[in-house]
């Protein structure tokens, strides 16, 4: 599952080391700035799409920031609710602007990036509640944005992959909304289980084993929460009757094996799964399009899946 490290990734890791960029530390606000700095360092100029607009989603007692990316062409477009990564502690709509633009343009879908509440200020289940409520809102109101609410997918990377999976579980539990596809990009599905990829890729490849512990410590307030399947979905006993899934992992990612295991368990439960592994890539490579050419291959594979599955 792990090949030779991509030479461009190796260059990027050197740049991150030179700029002393890490994802965890004593100060949460500083860690948040570090992720934004990584995206600025590794990203490229934003590509144009037909329209980009910021708006708020009314989620009962709170307003959620969101950004809609409308592709060129004639709608209504399939809708993708996108949840950013960052270990439930870091990340923002702005940090994922380039990726969402690329996805909207290449998938020919309306991509809506959701800003959810972050830990430790808002521990689990705040992020899940926000992402679920945003998905439910889109299932009812996407037409106002040029989308087709009858063709709805959830997507996200890392923590956002976790949230895409857990929103799908919660939608199954509550009977709504109807989610057509779940796009899980190097998702965080396990708690602190011992896995080969967590040891093999513990340090030196951007996301570290130390980061994972730091994120979990901020996201869940006690171990009882951590063992809830709606916090880490690999703990779910029954994965049947869930939306078909696209799962992407990376060879040099500590989260690789839990992504593989979740894909396998979905498949064993009768869920249609398309799985792909980028054996020379690291965690977060989809935000590194300015330096890493394989980023564009990954985005195109995701977009091709969305076009095939949601435009049929």
N, C-alpha and C positions, 0 to 999 in steps of 0.2 A: 504493500500500500504506500510505501515511501520510495521514491526514486532518487535521482540526483537533484540536488537543490538547483533551481533555476539561476543562471548567472546574474540576471537582472535583479532577482530577489536578493541575492548575495550582496550586490551593490547597494540596494536599498537598506538592508540590515546594517551595513557599514555606515550609511548616512544617519540612520536612527541612533546608532551608537555614538556617532560624532556629535549629534545634537542632544545626547543624553535623554532620549525620549523613552519613557516607561509608562505603563498603564495603571500602576498602583503606587500608593505612598501614604504618608501621614496626612496629607492635605487633599481632600476630595476636590476642591475647586482647582487646585493645581493639576491634579490628574485629568480633570475634564479639559483643561487647556492643552495638556500634552496630547490627547487624542486629536483635538482640532489641529494642533501643530503637525501631527503625522499626516493628516489628510491634506493639509496645505502643501506639505513637502512632497508627497507622493502623487498628488492629483494633477489634473490637467485643466486647461481652460474649459469652462462649461459649454456644452454644445447647445445650440438653439433647438427649442421645440415650438409647437404652434402657440402654446399659451402656458404661462405659469402664474398661479395666483395663490396668495395666502388667505386663509379664512379660518373661522372657528367652528368647531363641532359642538353642538349643544348636547352635553352628556348629563342631563338632569341637573345636578347641583354644581356643575363645574363646566368650564369651557376648555376644550382641547385645541391647541394650535394644530393647523394642518396646512399642507401645501399640495395643490393639484397640478399635475403635469399632463397637459393635453397633447397628444401626438398630432402630426399632420394627417389629413385624410378626413373621411366622412364618418361621423359617428351615427348612432351611439356606440361607444367603445366598451369593450370588456373593462372591468374595474379591478385594480390591484390595490388592496390596502397594504401599505408598506410600513414595517416597524423596524427602526434602526437598531444597530447593535451598540455595544458599550458596556456589557456586563451588568445591565440594569442600573448602573451608576453614572456612566458617561454617555456621550453621544447626543446628537441633536438633528433636527431637520436640516440645518445648514450644512452639517458635516457630511450628509448623505445626498446633497443636492446633485452632484455630478452623477452618481450612480442612478438616482431616480430619473434623471434626464435621459441617460443612456437606455434604461429599461423602457421608458415610455416610447422613445423614438423607435427602438428596435422591435419591441413587442407589439406596437400599435395598440397599446392599452392605455387607458386613463390610470395613471399611477397617483395615489394619494398617500403622501408621507405624513404619518401621525406623530405628533409630539406628546409623549406620555410622561407621567410623573416618574421621577427618578428617586432611587434610594441613595443615601440612607434617610433623607428627609421623608420619603414616602416608601416604606418597605412593602414587600409582598403582602397583599395582592393588588396594590394600587396600579402597577403597570398593566397587569392582566385586565383589571376592570376597565381601564382607559382604552386598551386596545380592543377589548370585546365591545364596549359601547360605541367606539368609532366604527367598527365593522358593522354593527347593527344599524347605526345611523346611515352608513353608505348603502346598506341593503334597501333602505327606504327612500334615500334622497339623492343617490348618485345621478339620477336623471337630470337634476338641476345643474350638474357639472358637465353634462355631455356624455355620461356613462350609462351603461346598461346594467341595472342592479341584478338582473337575472343571470349575469355572467360575472361572478364575483370570486376573486382569489385573495388569499392572505399570503404575505411574503415577508421575509426578514432574514437578517444574518446574525449569527451568534446569539446574543440575548434576544434579538428580534426573531430569530428562527425558533427559539424557545417559545416566544409569545405567539407566533403563528401556529405552532403545534398546540399550545394550551388554549388559545382562542378556539381552535377547531374542536378540542375536547369539550370546552364549555358550551359551544354551540350545539354539539351533539346532546349534551346533558339537558340543555334548556329547550331544545327543539327549534332553535332559531339563532342566527339567520342561516340561510341555506348557502353554504360555502362550497364552491365548485372544485377548487384546488388549493393545496397548501404547498408553499415554496419554502423549503427549509435549507438555508445556506449556512454551512458549517455550524449547525445548531448546537446550543447548550442544552442537552436533554437530561443529564445525570447530575446528581448531587456531588458528593466527594468520593464516589466509588473509585477504587484502584483500577486503572486501565493501562494497558501497555503504551498507548499513545501519550498518556499524561506523563509517564516516566521517560519515554523515548524523546519527547519534545518538550521536556520540562523547562528548558532555558535556551536562549540563543536564537529563538525564532519568532520574536516580537511578543506574542502572547505567551506568558509563562505559567507554570504551575502555581507560583506564588500569587500571580494576578487572580487566578481562579478562586483561591481561598479568600483573598481580599474582597472580591466581588460578592461571593456568597455571604461572607460575614456582614456585608452592608445590606444585602438584599433581604435576607430572612432574619427575623428577630429571635427565633428559637428553633431547635431541631425538630419540633413537631411540625412547624410550617415547612421546613426543608423536606420533610418526608411526605408532603401532600403532592399527589400526582399533578395537580394544577400549578405546582411550583416547578417541578422537574418531571417531565412527562414520561421518561423511561420507567418510572415507578408505576405507571398505569397498568392494571391487570388486563383490561379488555381494550384492545385497540381496533376493534371491528367497527364497521359503519362510519368510518371517518372519510374525509375527502381524499381522492387520489393525491399522491404526493410526489414532488420533485425534491430529491435530497442531494446536496453537494457537500463533499468533504475535501480536505487537503492533506497531503501526505505528511507535511511538517507542522501539523496542528495538534496541540494536546487534546482538542475536542474531536479528533478524527474518529476514534473508535466508538464513542457514544452516538455519533451521527450514523455510523454503519449499523450499530446495533438497533437503533430506532427504525431505520429503514427496513432491516430484516424482520423486526417484530411487526411492523405495519404489514409487510408482505405476508407473513405467517398468519395474520389476522384476516387476510382476504382483501386488503387494500391494494389498489394498483399503485406501484411505486416505480419511478424512474430514478435510478441512482447513478451518480458520476463522481469520480475521485480525481482531483488534480494533484498527481503524486509529487510534483516538483514545487508546489505552492505552499505558502504559509497562511495562517489565519489572517483574515482581513484583506486578502489580495484583491478583492473586487473594488476596493477603494484606492487602488494604486495604479490607476490607468495612465498616469503621467510618466511612469518609469517601467512598469511591468507589462509587456505586450500581451501576456496570457490573460490579463484582466479582460481584454476585449473578447477573447475566445469564451471565457466564462459567461460574460454578459450575453453574448450571442446565443449560447446554448440555453440559457434560462429563457431568453426572449423567444427562441424557436419553440420551446416547450409551450409557452403561453400562447403564441400564435396558433400552434397546432391544436391545443386543447380548448381554447376559449373562442376561437374564430370559426370553429367547425359548425 
